[in-house]
Amino acid sequence: MEKKLKKSILKKFKKMSFSYFPQYEHELFWRCYDILYAFLAHCGYCLKKWKILSIVYEGVNHETRSFLEYWNFCAKDVNEACDFLDWLAWDTYEFKTSYSDSYIPPLASVIIPLLCERFIIVLATIVILILMIFLMIVLLNCPV
């Protein structure tokens, strides 16, 4: 039953045609490009190169589209355009990995002092509890 359902869903996906694959704002191009190819491989789509180029171009965000227009993406032939997108995906991936290796996010500079502050508060609370227990022991053992 499960295999039949999966096959029917895949048939519906294959019959559907989509015209773009959206790239979200602030999403690096390599991630969107990688997800598109993973989707195409998983669903068994066999699309021509020009159709994939059209899907990518229609779905990119404003920043990436400006970059593609700057490099005359639409004037390239199909193979050059595919090579260009492969290069762009690789370049944005390298940028992201080199950027993340050398960059300490500002969030860390905020979290570490907060953790230290919380540690001091917890430590002070423990000390106060110990003093209260000690005082209770002393007061209960004293004859009135």
C-alpha positions in Angstrom: 0.0 0.0 0.0 2.8 2.4 0.9 4.7 1.7 -2.3 1.6 2.4 -4.4 1.0 5.7 -2.6 4.7 6.7 -3.1 4.5 5.8 -6.8 1.3 7.7 -7.3 2.8 10.8 -5.6 5.9 10.5 -7.8 3.8 10.2 -10.9 1.9 13.4 -9.9 5.2 15.2 -9.3 6.5 14.1 -12.7 3.4 15.3 -14.4 3.5 18.7 -12.7 5.7 21.3 -14.3 7.1 24.1 -12.2 8.6 27.2 -13.6 10.8 28.4 -10.7 12.5 27.1 -7.5 12.6 30.0 -5.0 15.7 31.2 -3.4 14.9 32.9 -0.1 16.2 36.3 0.8 19.6 36.1 2.5 20.0 32.5 1.4 23.3 31.8 -0.3 23.0 30.7 -3.9 24.8 27.4 -3.4 22.2 26.2 -0.8 19.3 26.9 -3.2 21.1 25.3 -6.1 22.0 22.2 -4.1 18.4 21.8 -2.9 17.1 22.1 -6.4 19.4 19.4 -7.7 18.7 17.2 -4.7 14.9 17.7 -5.4 15.4 16.8 -9.1 17.4 13.7 -8.3 14.9 12.5 -5.6 11.8 13.0 -7.7 13.4 11.5 -10.8 12.9 14.6 -13.0 14.7 14.5 -16.3 14.8 18.1 -17.5 16.7 19.6 -20.3 19.5 22.0 -19.3 17.7 25.0 -20.7 14.7 24.2 -18.5 16.9 23.9 -15.4 18.5 27.3 -16.3 15.1 28.9 -16.6 13.9 27.5 -13.3 17.0 28.8 -11.5 16.8 32.2 -13.2 13.2 32.7 -12.3 13.6 31.6 -8.7 16.7 33.5 -7.6 16.4 36.4 -5.2 17.0 40.0 -6.2 20.7 40.0 -5.1 21.6 36.9 -7.2 19.5 38.1 -10.2 21.5 41.4 -10.2 24.7 39.4 -10.1 23.5 37.2 -13.0 22.5 40.2 -15.0 25.9 41.9 -14.4 27.6 38.9 -15.8 25.3 38.7 -18.9 23.9 35.3 -17.8 21.1 35.4 -20.4 23.6 36.0 -23.3 25.5 32.8 -22.5 24.8 29.6 -24.3 23.4 26.7 -22.4 26.7 25.0 -21.5 28.4 28.2 -20.5 25.4 29.2 -18.4 25.4 25.8 -16.6 29.2 26.1 -16.0 28.6 29.6 -14.7 25.9 28.5 -12.2 28.2 25.6 -11.1 31.0 28.2 -10.5 28.7 30.6 -8.7 27.4 27.8 -6.4 31.0 26.7 -5.7 32.2 30.3 -5.1 29.3 31.1 -2.7 30.0 27.8 -0.9 33.7 28.6 -0.5 32.9 32.1 0.6 30.5 30.8 3.3 32.9 28.2 4.6 35.9 30.6 4.6 33.8 33.3 6.2 32.4 31.0 8.9 35.9 29.6 9.8 37.4 33.0 10.5 34.4 34.9 11.9 33.3 34.9 15.6 29.6 35.8 15.6 28.6 38.7 17.8 26.1 36.4 19.5 28.9 34.6 21.2 30.2 37.8 22.7 26.8 38.3 24.2 26.1 34.8 25.3 29.4 34.1 27.1 29.0 37.1 29.6 25.3 36.1 30.1 26.4 32.5 31.0 29.0 33.9 33.4 26.5 36.1 34.9 24.0 33.3 35.4 26.8 31.1 36.8 27.5 33.8 39.4 23.8 34.1 40.3 23.5 30.3 40.7 26.6 30.2 42.8 25.4 33.1 45.0 22.0 31.3 45.4 23.8 28.1 46.5 25.9 30.0 49.0 22.9 31.7 50.4 21.1 28.4 50.8 24.1 26.8 52.5 24.2 29.8 55.0 20.5 29.5 55.7 20.8 25.8 56.4 23.8 26.5 58.6 21.9 29.2 60.5 18.9 26.8 60.9 21.1 24.1 62.3 22.8 26.5 64.7 19.5 28.1 65.9 17.8 24.7 66.3 20.7 23.3 68.4 20.9 26.3 70.7 19.0 26.0 74.1 16.5 28.8 74.5 
